[in-house]
Amino acid sequence: MKKIVIASDSFKGSVSSADVAQSAREGILRVFPECEVICLPIADGGEGMLDVLIMATNGQEVPISAHDPLMRWRNTY
């Protein structure tokens, strides 16, 4: 049996790394339906990093309030 590992990053501002991996997986399985495909969304520390970390750890976003560097209150969601 063939095995393919897809380690994909996002396409800035348009497609998440998980969506890139899933699209590649679907294309591979059309050509090689017996193939085992493992999807590993990744991020280089930029946009999409939070989504990859949440997915990898089965985590969740938690809204908080905190000071920014100029001591202004910011709400995050």
Number of C-alpha atoms within 10 A of each C-alpha: 5 9 10 12 12 17 15 19 22 22 13 11 8 8 12 21 24 21 16 18 23 19 11 15 19 13 12 16 13 10 9 12 12 12 15 14 20 14 17 17 24 21 18 9 9 9 15 21 17 15 18 22 15 12 14 12 8 8 12 11 10 7 8 9 10 11 10 10 7 6 8 8 11 11 10 10 8
